[in-house]
Amino acid sequence: MLTISRNSIDYIFICIILLFSTSANIHLSGIPGCILLFTCTLSYQLIQERKILISRKFLLFIGLLLVYFGLLSFLHHQLEYYKFICYFTYSYAAYAAIRIVSNKLLFYTETAITMFAYISVFFFLWQLANPASLFYIIKLIGVQYPDALASSENRFAYNMLIYSINSPFDGSFTRNCGLFFEPGLHACILCLALALNIMRNGLKFGRRFFLLTCVLLTTLSTTGFIIYLFILIVVGYNRSKKYSLLLFPLFILILLPLLYSDFFILKITNDYEQMINYEQVFQLAKETDSTQTPGRLISLRLAFIDFLHHPFWGGGTKVSSLSDLYDGEVMLVSGFAMLLVYYGISMAIIWMYGFYRFSVFVQSFYQVEGAKYLLFIVLLLISLSYEIEFPLFFLIATLPFFYSYEHKTISHPIKNNNEYIASYI
């Protein structure tokens, strides 16, 4: 009879949390996704603990969420039930993982990201070698992106749970999306795993770090490369402060080919022109009668304009307030911009504080000297580029708050932080 160990079940649940954080599958997002994740979490807790155990600390946390979204409903003049359901479900999944997985959590999260990254390489090479056959299979068994993520008119955008394709129909520009809706988000999550790995190894480079670096290259993501270079600079500075000035020119030499590549220059130029002439984006939205999703720079500028109007509690929408003025709908794409526009500074501060506490927690957990703010900066850079209201980031932001209280109640702790049934990954 096939039996699954408790550690394996813990790892599977971390993988499930990751799958619900991709934004690529409509069945794993929104209210249906919340219902499915809640069911998975409830089942996971019953299997591992034989009953539903909820601490007073978590009940207090949910009570504060209820009060906060109740206040937002009054201030925004709309019932914020959808946001509350998402925050409750994602927080419950994070709480259950922290409570049960405990001191294996960081390593399992890093390993889950690594495992799916390796899987993505197989499909990426297949996509390069014979895109037509992969397109046929993923269209047969996968789910098409909603038009808000990728227009079906000019892009092939499908997700089959463990891999996504989001590319032009002619396949002229192939990038590795991994689990995620876009290669840039995949690159950011890979950088998160790289940062966790380098902290676990005491700021030393190991085999997994170099293998993940190879996967990162397949994403061709400027955001990912910038975060990766930041990680290298921080590690180099902390490992050898007296040689850090000598290392800096080396990093510049590595960065130059990227900075002068046609892809990078075109992308930055377009984002900068959009930011300066943001009226044209609204005009395009009006002429095409569609919702435009501009670049990150313009998103941050428009978010700041909205922030000045609703600094503390936001406006309760991800659409720029200037949309009514120009009669064209523009939705912001930067995660931090979305927080400012929807919630104001109130929720943005909570998220940033959670990321800061997580960074300090990881340094303390792995007993690393230096690099105290490494993960905080990595997470901040991710939030400037992509939405963060997903289960994985809830797990990260709430870990420092729930861990110190909950880890004492775990019935099956491990002795070795690196234990894992497939630690060779």
C-alpha positions as CSV (number, residue, x, y, z in Angstrom):
1,M,0.0,0.0,0.0
2,L,1.3,3.4,-1.0
3,T,1.8,5.7,1.9
4,I,2.8,9.4,1.8
5,S,4.9,10.8,4.7
6,R,3.8,13.8,6.7
7,N,6.8,15.8,5.3
8,S,5.7,15.0,1.7
9,I,2.2,16.3,2.5
10,D,3.7,19.5,3.8
11,Y,5.7,19.9,0.7
12,I,2.7,19.2,-1.6
13,F,0.8,21.9,0.2
14,I,3.5,24.5,-0.3
15,C,3.4,23.5,-4.0
16,I,-0.4,24.1,-4.0
17,I,0.1,27.6,-2.5
18,L,2.6,28.3,-5.3
19,L,0.2,27.1,-8.0
20,F,-2.5,29.5,-6.6
21,S,0.0,32.4,-7.0
22,T,0.6,32.3,-10.7
23,S,-2.3,34.5,-12.0
24,A,-2.3,32.4,-15.1
25,N,-5.2,30.0,-14.5
26,I,-8.7,31.5,-14.1
27,H,-9.8,28.4,-12.1
28,L,-7.2,29.2,-9.4
29,S,-8.0,32.9,-9.0
30,G,-11.0,35.0,-7.9
31,I,-13.8,33.6,-5.8
32,P,-13.7,30.1,-7.4
33,G,-10.0,29.9,-6.6
34,C,-10.6,31.1,-3.0
35,I,-13.2,28.3,-2.5
36,L,-10.8,25.7,-3.9
37,L,-7.8,26.9,-1.9
38,F,-9.9,27.1,1.3
39,T,-11.0,23.5,0.7
40,C,-7.4,22.4,0.1
41,T,-6.3,24.2,3.3
42,L,-9.1,22.7,5.4
43,S,-8.3,19.2,4.1
44,Y,-4.6,19.7,4.7
45,Q,-5.1,20.8,8.3
46,L,-7.5,17.8,9.0
47,I,-5.0,15.3,7.5
48,Q,-2.0,16.7,9.4
49,E,-3.6,17.7,12.7
50,R,-6.8,15.5,12.7
51,K,-8.8,18.6,13.6
52,I,-9.1,22.3,12.9
53,L,-6.9,24.2,15.3
54,I,-7.1,28.0,15.3
55,S,-5.1,30.2,17.6
56,R,-6.4,33.3,19.3
57,K,-3.7,35.2,17.5
58,F,-5.1,34.2,14.1
59,L,-8.7,35.0,15.2
60,L,-7.5,38.4,16.3
61,F,-5.8,38.8,12.9
62,I,-9.0,37.9,11.0
63,G,-11.0,40.3,13.3
64,L,-8.7,43.1,12.4
65,L,-9.1,42.3,8.7
66,L,-12.9,42.3,9.1
67,V,-12.8,45.8,10.8
68,Y,-10.4,47.1,8.2
69,F,-12.4,46.0,5.2
70,G,-15.6,47.1,6.9
71,L,-14.2,50.6,7.3
72,L,-13.0,50.5,3.6
73,S,-16.5,49.5,2.5
74,F,-17.9,52.6,4.3
75,L,-15.2,54.9,2.9
76,H,-15.2,53.5,-0.7
77,H,-19.0,53.4,-0.8
78,Q,-18.9,49.8,-2.0
79,L,-19.0,46.4,-0.2
80,E,-15.4,45.1,-0.1
81,Y,-16.5,41.5,0.2
82,Y,-14.3,40.2,-2.6
83,K,-11.1,41.6,-1.1
84,F,-12.0,40.3,2.3
85,I,-12.7,36.8,1.0
86,C,-9.3,36.8,-0.8
87,Y,-7.4,38.2,2.2
88,F,-9.1,35.7,4.6
89,T,-8.5,32.7,2.4
90,Y,-4.9,33.5,1.6
91,S,-4.2,34.3,5.2
92,Y,-5.7,31.1,6.3
93,A,-3.6,29.1,3.9
94,A,-0.5,30.9,5.1
95,Y,-1.4,30.4,8.7
96,A,-2.0,26.6,8.2
97,A,1.3,26.3,6.4
98,I,3.2,28.3,9.1
99,R,1.6,26.4,11.9
100,I,2.2,22.9,10.5
101,V,5.2,23.1,8.2
102,S,7.0,25.3,10.8
103,N,10.8,25.3,10.5
104,K,10.8,23.5,7.1
105,L,8.8,26.3,5.5
106,L,11.6,28.4,4.0
107,F,13.4,25.4,2.6
108,Y,10.2,23.9,1.2
109,T,9.3,27.2,-0.5
110,E,12.7,27.5,-2.1
111,T,12.6,23.9,-3.2
112,A,9.1,24.1,-4.6
113,I,10.1,27.1,-6.8
114,T,13.2,25.2,-7.9
115,M,11.3,22.1,-8.8
116,F,8.8,23.9,-11.0
117,A,11.7,25.9,-12.5
118,Y,13.4,22.7,-13.6
119,I,10.2,21.5,-15.1
120,S,9.8,24.7,-17.0
121,V,13.1,24.2,-18.8
122,F,11.8,21.0,-20.4
123,F,8.7,22.7,-21.8
124,F,10.7,25.8,-22.8
125,L,13.1,23.7,-24.9
126,W,10.2,21.9,-26.4
127,Q,8.7,25.3,-27.2
128,L,11.9,26.3,-29.0
129,A,12.3,23.0,-30.9
130,N,8.7,22.4,-32.0
131,P,6.3,25.1,-30.8
132,A,3.4,23.9,-33.0
133,S,3.1,20.5,-31.1
134,L,3.3,22.1,-27.7
135,F,0.8,24.7,-28.7
136,Y,-1.6,22.0,-29.8
137,I,-1.2,20.0,-26.5
138,I,-1.5,23.0,-24.2
139,K,-4.5,24.3,-26.1
140,L,-6.1,20.8,-25.8
141,I,-5.6,20.4,-22.0
142,G,-4.9,24.0,-20.8
143,V,-6.9,27.1,-20.0
144,Q,-6.7,30.3,-22.0
145,Y,-5.8,33.5,-20.3
146,P,-8.5,36.1,-19.8
147,D,-8.3,39.0,-22.2
148,A,-7.3,41.3,-19.3
149,L,-4.0,39.4,-19.1
150,A,-3.3,38.8,-22.8
151,S,-5.3,39.6,-25.9
152,S,-6.4,36.5,-27.8
153,E,-6.2,38.5,-31.0
154,N,-2.4,38.7,-31.3
155,R,-1.0,36.3,-28.6
156,F,-1.1,32.6,-27.8
157,A,-1.7,32.6,-24.0
158,Y,-2.5,29.4,-22.3
159,N,-1.8,27.7,-19.0
160,M,-1.7,24.0,-18.2
161,L,-1.1,24.3,-14.5
162,I,2.7,23.5,-14.5
163,Y,3.6,25.6,-17.5
164,S,2.3,28.7,-19.3
165,I,2.8,30.1,-22.8
166,N,2.4,33.8,-23.5
167,S,3.9,34.6,-26.8
168,P,3.1,36.1,-30.3
169,F,1.3,33.7,-32.6
170,D,4.4,33.5,-34.9
171,G,6.5,32.4,-32.0
172,S,9.1,35.0,-32.9
173,F,10.0,35.9,-29.3
174,T,10.1,32.8,-27.0
175,R,10.5,33.3,-23.2
176,N,10.1,31.0,-20.3
177,C,6.9,31.8,-18.3
178,G,7.2,28.8,-16.1
179,L,4.0,28.5,-14.0
180,F,3.3,32.2,-14.2
181,F,1.3,34.4,-16.6
182,E,4.4,36.3,-17.7
183,P,8.1,35.5,-17.9
184,G,8.9,38.6,-15.8
185,L,6.9,37.3,-12.8
186,H,8.6,33.9,-13.3
187,A,12.0,35.7,-13.1
188,C,11.0,37.6,-10.0
189,I,10.0,34.4,-8.2
190,L,13.2,32.7,-9.3
191,C,15.1,35.6,-7.8
192,L,13.2,35.1,-4.5
193,A,14.3,31.5,-4.5
194,L,17.9,32.6,-5.3
195,A,17.8,35.0,-2.4
196,L,16.5,32.3,0.0
197,N,19.1,29.9,-1.3
198,I,22.0,32.3,-0.8
199,M,20.8,33.1,2.7
200,R,20.4,29.4,3.6
201,N,24.0,28.8,2.4
202,G,25.5,31.6,4.5
203,L,26.0,33.9,1.4
204,K,27.9,31.2,-0.4
205,F,27.1,30.1,-4.0
206,G,26.0,26.5,-4.4
207,R,25.0,24.2,-7.2
208,R,21.3,25.1,-7.0
209,F,22.1,28.8,-7.2
210,F,23.9,28.3,-10.5
211,L,21.2,26.1,-11.9
212,L,18.5,28.6,-11.0
213,T,20.6,31.3,-12.7
214,C,20.5,29.3,-15.9
215,V,16.7,29.0,-15.7
216,L,16.6,32.8,-15.0
217,L,18.4,33.5,-18.3
218,T,15.6,31.7,-20.2
219,T,13.1,34.3,-19.0
220,L,14.9,37.3,-20.7
221,S,13.4,39.5,-18.1
222,T,15.0,42.9,-17.5
223,T,13.3,43.1,-14.0
224,G,14.7,39.7,-13.1
225,F,18.2,40.5,-14.3
226,I,18.2,43.7,-12.3
227,I,17.1,41.9,-9.1
228,Y,19.7,39.2,-9.8
229,L,22.5,41.7,-10.1
230,F,21.4,43.3,-6.9
231,I,21.6,40.0,-5.1
232,L,25.2,39.5,-6.5
233,I,26.2,42.9,-5.4
234,V,24.8,42.4,-1.9
235,V,26.5,39.0,-1.5
236,G,29.8,40.3,-2.9
237,Y,29.8,43.3,-0.6
238,N,29.0,41.2,2.5
239,R,31.5,38.4,1.6
240,S,34.4,40.8,0.9
241,K,33.9,44.4,1.9
242,K,37.4,45.4,1.1
243,Y,37.2,44.0,-2.4
244,S,33.6,45.3,-3.1
245,L,35.0,48.4,-4.9
246,L,36.9,46.1,-7.2
247,L,33.9,44.0,-7.9
248,F,31.7,46.9,-8.8
249,P,33.3,47.4,-12.3
250,L,32.9,43.7,-12.9
251,F,29.1,44.0,-12.3
252,I,29.0,47.0,-14.6
253,L,30.7,45.0,-17.4
254,I,28.1,42.2,-16.9
255,L,25.3,44.8,-17.0
256,L,26.5,46.6,-20.1
257,P,25.4,44.0,-22.7
258,L,21.9,44.0,-21.1
259,L,21.7,47.8,-21.0
260,Y,22.7,48.2,-24.6
261,S,20.5,45.4,-26.0
262,D,17.8,46.4,-28.4
263,F,15.2,44.7,-26.2
264,F,16.1,46.5,-23.1
265,I,16.5,49.9,-24.8
266,L,13.1,49.6,-26.6
267,K,11.4,48.6,-23.4
268,I,12.8,51.4,-21.2
269,T,12.2,53.9,-24.0
270,N,8.6,52.9,-24.4
271,D,8.0,53.0,-20.6
272,Y,9.7,56.4,-20.4
273,E,7.7,57.9,-23.3
274,Q,4.5,56.5,-21.8
275,M,5.3,58.1,-18.4
276,I,6.0,61.5,-20.0
277,N,3.0,61.4,-22.4
278,Y,0.5,59.5,-20.3
279,E,-2.4,61.3,-22.0
280,Q,-1.7,59.2,-25.2
281,V,-2.4,56.0,-23.2
282,F,-5.8,57.3,-22.2
283,Q,-6.4,58.4,-25.8
284,L,-5.6,55.0,-27.1
285,A,-7.9,53.4,-24.5
286,K,-10.7,55.7,-25.7
287,E,-10.1,55.1,-29.4
288,T,-10.0,51.3,-29.1
289,D,-12.7,51.2,-26.4
290,S,-10.5,48.9,-24.3
291,T,-8.7,48.8,-21.0
292,Q,-5.0,49.7,-21.4
293,T,-2.3,48.3,-19.1
294,P,0.7,50.6,-19.4
295,G,4.2,50.1,-18.2
296,R,5.5,50.2,-14.6
297,L,6.9,53.8,-14.7
298,I,3.6,55.3,-15.9
299,S,1.7,53.1,-13.4
300,L,3.8,54.6,-10.5
301,R,3.3,58.1,-11.8
302,L,-0.5,57.7,-12.1
303,A,-0.6,56.0,-8.7
304,F,1.1,59.0,-7.2
305,I,-1.5,61.3,-8.7
306,D,-4.3,59.2,-7.2
307,F,-2.4,58.9,-3.9
308,L,-2.5,62.7,-3.5
309,H,-6.3,62.6,-3.8
310,H,-6.8,59.5,-1.5
311,P,-3.6,59.3,0.6
312,F,-4.8,57.1,3.6
313,W,-7.6,54.8,2.3
314,G,-7.3,54.8,-1.5
315,G,-10.1,55.0,-4.0
316,G,-11.2,51.3,-4.0
317,T,-10.2,50.6,-7.6
318,K,-7.2,49.6,-9.7
319,V,-8.2,51.9,-12.5
320,S,-6.6,55.3,-12.6
321,S,-8.9,58.2,-11.5
322,L,-7.9,60.1,-14.6
323,S,-9.8,57.5,-16.7
324,D,-13.0,59.5,-16.2
325,L,-11.3,62.8,-17.2
326,Y,-9.9,61.4,-20.4
327,D,-12.8,59.0,-21.1
328,G,-10.4,56.0,-21.5
329,E,-9.8,53.2,-19.0
330,V,-6.2,52.6,-17.8
331,M,-5.5,49.9,-15.3
332,L,-2.2,50.1,-13.3
333,V,0.1,47.1,-13.4
334,S,2.7,47.8,-10.7
335,G,1.8,45.9,-7.5
336,F,2.9,48.8,-5.2
337,A,0.9,51.2,-7.4
338,M,-2.2,49.0,-7.1
339,L,-1.9,49.1,-3.3
340,L,-1.6,52.9,-3.2
341,V,-4.5,53.4,-5.6
342,Y,-6.9,50.9,-4.0
343,Y,-6.0,51.1,-0.3
344,G,-3.8,54.2,0.0
345,I,-0.8,54.2,2.4
346,S,-2.7,52.2,5.0
347,M,-2.3,48.8,3.4
348,A,1.0,49.6,1.6
349,I,2.7,50.2,4.9
350,I,1.4,46.9,6.3
351,W,2.8,45.0,3.3
352,M,6.1,46.7,3.4
353,Y,6.5,46.1,7.1
354,G,5.6,42.4,6.6
355,F,8.4,42.2,3.9
356,Y,10.8,43.9,6.2
357,R,10.1,41.6,9.1
358,F,10.4,38.6,6.8
359,S,13.8,39.7,5.7
360,V,15.0,40.1,9.3
361,F,13.4,36.8,10.2
362,V,15.3,34.9,7.4
363,Q,18.6,36.4,8.4
364,S,17.9,35.3,12.0
365,F,16.6,31.9,11.1
366,Y,19.6,31.0,9.0
367,Q,22.0,32.9,11.4
368,V,23.6,34.9,8.5
369,E,26.0,37.8,9.3
370,G,25.0,40.7,7.1
371,A,22.5,41.0,4.2
372,K,19.8,41.9,6.7
373,Y,17.8,43.8,4.1
374,L,18.5,41.6,1.1
375,L,15.1,39.9,0.9
376,F,13.3,43.2,1.8
377,I,14.8,44.9,-1.3
378,V,14.1,41.9,-3.5
379,L,10.4,41.8,-2.4
380,L,10.1,45.6,-2.8
381,L,11.5,45.4,-6.4
382,I,9.0,42.6,-7.1
383,S,6.1,44.6,-5.7
384,L,7.1,47.6,-7.9
385,S,6.7,45.4,-10.9
386,Y,3.9,42.9,-10.2
387,E,0.8,42.4,-8.1
388,I,1.6,40.8,-4.7
389,E,-1.9,39.9,-3.4
390,F,-1.3,36.2,-3.9
391,P,-1.0,33.3,-1.4
392,L,2.8,33.1,-1.7
393,F,3.3,36.7,-0.7
394,F,0.8,36.3,2.2
395,L,2.9,33.4,3.4
396,I,6.0,35.6,3.2
397,A,4.5,38.6,4.9
398,T,2.7,36.8,7.7
399,L,5.5,34.3,8.5
400,P,7.3,36.4,11.1
401,F,4.0,37.2,12.9
402,F,2.7,33.6,13.2
403,Y,5.9,31.6,13.4
404,S,7.2,32.6,16.8
405,Y,3.8,31.7,18.4
406,E,2.8,28.7,16.4
407,H,6.1,26.7,16.1
408,K,5.8,25.6,19.7
409,T,2.6,23.7,19.0
410,I,4.0,21.6,16.2
411,S,3.8,17.8,16.8
412,H,6.4,16.7,14.3
413,P,9.3,19.2,14.0
414,I,12.4,18.3,12.1
415,K,16.0,18.4,13.4
416,N,17.7,19.4,10.2
417,N,16.5,22.6,8.4
418,N,17.7,21.1,5.1
419,E,15.7,17.8,5.4
420,Y,13.5,17.1,2.4
421,I,12.6,13.9,0.5
422,A,14.1,15.3,-2.7
423,S,16.9,17.5,-1.4
424,Y,18.9,16.7,-4.5
425,I,16.8,19.2,-6.5
